[in-house]
Amino acid sequence: MPMPPSAFSRIIDNAPEWDDPWGQPRYYMGITARRIYAYCIDLIVVGLLVGIVFMASIILGALTLGLLWPALMVVMALTPIAYHTLTIASRRSATLGMRAANIRVMSVGPNAFNDNGRPSLLQAAIQTVCFYGSVALTCWLILAVALFNTRRRTVHDMLAGTVVVNDPAQWGG
């Protein structure tokens, strides 16, 4: 009598197609340039969001005679992290910039088959925090790691168990 497959066998034996850059090159063609384009759009979106939060902080801070300013500054600092985490963990698995560039974040972790590869909220949070942390420490040099691996993964992608690929929806799959 054959043994039933373990929970790990479908991950090891049947890796998702977006995890195979040699077998499925269409997922990775032009991905570096698209990621840069997407991030430029996201910079504008995050700038607008932080500007809105800043204006609200000025008004609320003035109304409370400055008592809320420390808390509001924390909210303003967390705005970019919240934007990236919530949009990457959303149903579309992409920030607004990624949607415009027609790319998305996919999970290559143990949950790769769940939700059609959509990363979990934890994966999105790890990816976002590691991105901002690594960029702050290395002045963007850490992103050069993506130039030296076949899936164009950055360190924050590797730590989160994710990969950024061309959106599979454009091929109807």
Secondary structure, 3 states (H helix, E strand, C coil): CCCCCCCCHHHHHCCCHHHCCCCCHHHCCCHHHHHHHHHHHHHHHHHHHHHHHHHHHHHHHHHCCCCCHHHHHHHHHHHHHHHHHHHHCCCCCCCHHHHHHCEEEEECCCCCCHHHHCCCHHHHHHHHHHHHHHHHHHCCHHHHHHHHCCCCCCHHHHHHCEEEEECHHHHCC
